[in-house]
Amino acid sequence: MSMVRVRFFASYAELAGCETTAVDLPLPATVEDVVRRVREQLPGTRALPERPLTAVNLRHARLDAPVVDGDEVALLPPLAGG
């Protein structure tokens, strides 16, 4: 099992009801597995987009990117700019 920290930003933190949480996952695991586990643990996060923008350890990552014990996955809402 691996422990992965999850960080929510802006509107995603509002959906989750927190800015950070942690999930346990069997290895091997991917970012998509983390998102799936978060949706199971925090009902508000079911409103997240199907394919949210994510980062692993401060680097943008695809949903199929691997995660290991101790990683941090950030869920990033779309950025609006002007």
MARMISE-838828 format. One record per residue (C-alpha): x negated, y, z; residue number from 1; residue in one letter. Coordinates in nm, 4 decimals, decimal comma, padded with zeros to 6 digits. Each point is the difference from the previous one (the first is absolute). Last residue first. Example, Ala and Ser with C-alpha at 12.3 -4.5 7.8 and 13.67 -1.06 7.14 Angstrom:
BEGIN
<<-01,3670 -00,1060 00,7140> 2 'S'>;
<<00,1370 -00,3440 00,0660> 1 'A'>;
end
This chain:
BEGIN
<<00,7688 03,7991 -01,9116> 82 'G'>;
<<-00,0477 -00,3366 00,1545> 81 'G'>;
<<00,2042 -00,2820 00,1378> 80 'A'>;
<<-00,1893 -00,2996 00,1316> 79 'L'>;
<<00,1649 -00,3390 -00,0093> 78 'P'>;
<<00,0139 -00,1611 00,3442> 77 'P'>;
<<-00,3135 -00,1773 00,1211> 76 'L'>;
<<-00,0027 -00,3274 00,1902> 75 'L'>;
<<-00,3385 -00,0465 00,1656> 74 'A'>;
<<-00,1533 -00,3421 00,0560> 73 'V'>;
<<-00,2734 -00,0273 00,2625> 72 'E'>;
<<-00,2209 -00,3073 00,0003> 71 'D'>;
<<-00,0949 -00,1781 00,3235> 70 'G'>;
<<00,0534 -00,3549 -00,1241> 69 'D'>;
<<-00,0087 -00,0159 -00,3772> 68 'V'>;
<<00,1994 00,1509 -00,2843> 67 'V'>;
<<-00,0049 -00,0966 -00,3671> 66 'P'>;
<<00,1241 00,2345 -00,2737> 65 'A'>;
<<00,3115 -00,1293 -00,1794> 64 'D'>;
<<00,2054 00,3040 00,1008> 63 'L'>;
<<-00,2544 00,2312 -00,1593> 62 'R'>;
<<-00,2391 00,2041 00,2082> 61 'A'>;
<<-00,0945 00,3635 00,0520> 60 'H'>;
<<-00,2976 00,0213 00,2330> 59 'R'>;
<<00,0317 00,1229 00,3611> 58 'L'>;
<<-00,0516 -00,3455 00,1572> 57 'N'>;
<<00,2622 -00,1521 -00,2273> 56 'V'>;
<<00,2241 00,2491 -00,1768> 55 'A'>;
<<00,3568 -00,0331 -00,1197> 54 'T'>;
<<00,2499 00,1613 -00,2337> 53 'L'>;
<<00,3341 -00,1731 00,0473> 52 'P'>;
<<00,1170 -00,2726 -00,2389> 51 'R'>;
<<00,3625 -00,0892 00,0833> 50 'E'>;
<<00,0525 00,3443 00,1511> 49 'P'>;
<<00,0435 00,0162 00,3767> 48 'L'>;
<<00,3617 -00,0207 00,1216> 47 'A'>;
<<-00,0728 -00,3352 00,1671> 46 'R'>;
<<-00,2310 00,2032 00,2204> 45 'T'>;
<<00,2845 00,0864 00,2342> 44 'G'>;
<<00,0252 -00,3667 00,1059> 43 'P'>;
<<-00,3509 -00,0068 00,1498> 42 'L'>;
<<-00,1305 -00,3558 00,0484> 41 'Q'>;
<<00,1178 -00,1676 -00,3216> 40 'E'>;
<<-00,0771 00,3025 -00,2207> 39 'R'>;
<<-00,3457 00,0199 00,1594> 38 'V'>;
<<-00,0579 -00,3684 -00,0822> 37 'R'>;
<<00,0853 00,0575 -00,3683> 36 'R'>;
<<-00,2279 00,3055 -00,0184> 35 'V'>;
<<-00,2858 -00,2011 00,1529> 34 'V'>;
<<00,0569 -00,2891 -00,2411> 33 'D'>;
<<-00,0109 00,2493 -00,2899> 32 'E'>;
<<-00,3331 00,1306 00,1287> 31 'V'>;
<<-00,1315 -00,3525 -00,0348> 30 'T'>;
<<-00,0635 -00,2945 00,2317> 29 'A'>;
<<-00,2248 -00,3065 00,0076> 28 'P'>;
<<00,0459 -00,0410 00,2888> 27 'L'>;
<<00,3061 -00,0186 00,2252> 26 'P'>;
<<00,1311 00,3408 00,0989> 25 'L'>;
<<00,0440 00,1839 00,3284> 24 'D'>;
<<00,1329 00,3563 -00,0286> 23 'V'>;
<<-00,0972 00,3234 00,1695> 22 'A'>;
<<00,1844 00,3287 00,0340> 21 'T'>;
<<-00,0729 00,3644 -00,0681> 20 'T'>;
<<00,1863 00,3254 -00,0568> 19 'E'>;
<<00,3281 -00,1091 00,1560> 18 'C'>;
<<00,3743 -00,0077 -00,0699> 17 'G'>;
<<-00,0656 -00,1971 -00,3180> 16 'A'>;
<<00,2249 00,2168 -00,2155> 15 'L'>;
<<-00,1366 00,3205 00,1556> 14 'E'>;
<<-00,3561 -00,1239 -00,0436> 13 'A'>;
<<00,0813 -00,0654 -00,3664> 12 'Y'>;
<<00,1204 00,3594 -00,0355> 11 'S'>;
<<-00,3443 00,1362 00,0923> 10 'A'>;
<<-00,2676 -00,2726 00,0279> 9 'F'>;
<<00,0087 -00,3557 00,1328> 8 'F'>;
<<-00,3072 -00,1864 00,1277> 7 'R'>;
<<-00,0182 -00,3789 00,0186> 6 'V'>;
<<-00,2649 -00,1845 00,2012> 5 'R'>;
<<-00,0745 -00,3544 -00,1125> 4 'V'>;
<<-00,0499 -00,2884 00,2429> 3 'M'>;
<<-00,1045 -00,3229 -00,1700> 2 'S'>;
<<00,1082 -00,3550 00,0588> 1 'M'>;
end
